[in-house]
Amino acid sequence: MGIIKSLNHTSDKAIDISENYYQKTQEYYKLKIFQQLTQTIGFFCKTTLIGSLLFLGIIFLAVSGTLALSNLLNNPIAACLIIAGLIFLLAFIVYYLRARIDAYIIKSSSKTFFD
C-alpha cells in the first residue's frame, strides 16, 4: 500500500504542477495578446493622426505652390498642370518603391510581434 500511496501522491503533485503551468501559460498569452493589440491600435491611431496632418500640409503646400507658380508664370493653368505633374511623379515614385516599403514595414513589425 505504501507504493500505491506514493504513486498517488506523485501523480497528484504532477497534476497540480501541470494545472499551474496551464494557468500561467494562459495568463501569459492573455497578456501577450493584450500587448500586441494595444500596440497595433496605438500604431494605427498614430499613423492616422500623423498621416491626416501630413495630408493636410501637402494640400496647403500644393495650393500655395500653385499660387506662387501662377504669379511667377502669369498663367494659372500651367501652374496647376506643373504641380499636378509633380504630384503624379511623386505618386509614381512611391508606387515604384512599394515593395521596399512593404519589406520595411514587415521587418519593423516583426521585431515587435515576435519578441
C-alpha positions in Angstrom: 0.0 0.0 0.0 2.9 2.4 0.6 3.9 2.3 -3.1 0.4 2.9 -4.3 0.0 5.9 -1.9 3.4 7.2 -3.1 2.4 6.9 -6.7 -0.9 8.5 -6.0 0.8 11.4 -4.2 3.3 11.8 -7.0 0.6 11.8 -9.7 -1.5 14.3 -7.7 1.6 16.5 -7.4 2.2 16.2 -11.2 -1.4 17.1 -11.9 -1.1 20.2 -9.7 2.1 21.3 -11.4 0.6 20.8 -14.8 -2.5 22.8 -13.9 -0.4 25.6 -12.5 1.7 25.6 -15.7 -1.5 25.7 -17.8 -2.9 28.6 -15.8 0.4 30.6 -16.1 0.6 29.9 -19.8 -3.0 31.1 -20.2 -2.1 34.3 -18.3 1.0 34.8 -20.4 -0.9 34.5 -23.6 -3.7 36.9 -22.4 -1.0 39.5 -21.5 0.8 38.9 -24.8 -2.4 39.3 -26.8 -3.3 42.5 -24.9 0.2 43.9 -25.5 0.1 43.2 -29.3 -3.5 44.5 -29.5 -2.7 47.8 -27.7 0.5 48.3 -29.8 -1.4 47.7 -33.0 -4.2 50.0 -32.1 -1.7 52.7 -31.0 0.2 52.3 -34.2 -2.9 52.7 -36.3 -4.1 55.7 -34.3 -0.7 57.5 -34.5 -0.5 56.7 -38.2 -3.9 58.0 -38.9 -3.3 61.2 -36.9 0.1 61.9 -38.4 -1.0 60.9 -41.9 -4.0 63.2 -41.8 -1.9 66.1 -40.7 0.7 65.4 -43.3 -2.0 65.2 -46.0 -3.4 68.5 -44.9 0.1 70.0 -45.1 0.6 68.6 -48.6 -2.7 70.1 -49.7 -1.7 73.6 -48.4 1.7 73.2 -49.9 0.3 72.3 -53.3 -2.2 75.2 -53.2 0.4 77.7 -52.1 2.9 76.4 -54.6 0.3 76.6 -57.4 -0.5 80.2 -56.4 3.2 81.2 -56.3 4.0 79.5 -59.6 0.9 81.1 -61.1 2.2 84.5 -60.1 5.6 83.7 -61.5 4.4 82.3 -64.8 1.4 84.6 -65.1 -0.6 81.5 -66.2 -2.6 79.7 -63.5 -3.5 76.8 -65.8 0.2 76.0 -66.5 0.9 76.3 -62.8 -1.8 73.8 -61.9 -0.6 71.4 -64.6 3.0 71.6 -63.3 2.0 71.0 -59.7 -0.3 68.1 -60.7 2.6 66.6 -62.8 4.9 66.8 -59.7 2.3 65.1 -57.6 1.8 62.3 -60.2 5.6 61.9 -60.4 5.8 61.6 -56.6 3.0 59.0 -56.7 4.8 57.1 -59.4 8.0 57.0 -57.3 6.1 55.8 -54.3 4.4 53.1 -56.4 7.7 52.0 -57.8 9.2 51.7 -54.3 6.1 49.9 -52.8 8.0 46.5 -52.4 10.7 48.2 -50.4 8.1 50.0 -48.3 6.3 46.7 -47.6 9.6 45.0 -46.7 10.5 47.8 -44.3 7.0 47.6 -42.6 7.2 43.8 -42.3 10.8 44.0 -40.9 9.9 46.6 -38.3 6.7 44.9 -37.3 8.3 41.5 -37.0 10.6 42.9 -34.2 7.5 44.0 -32.2 5.4 40.9 -32.8 8.0 38.2 -32.5 9.9 39.4 -29.4 
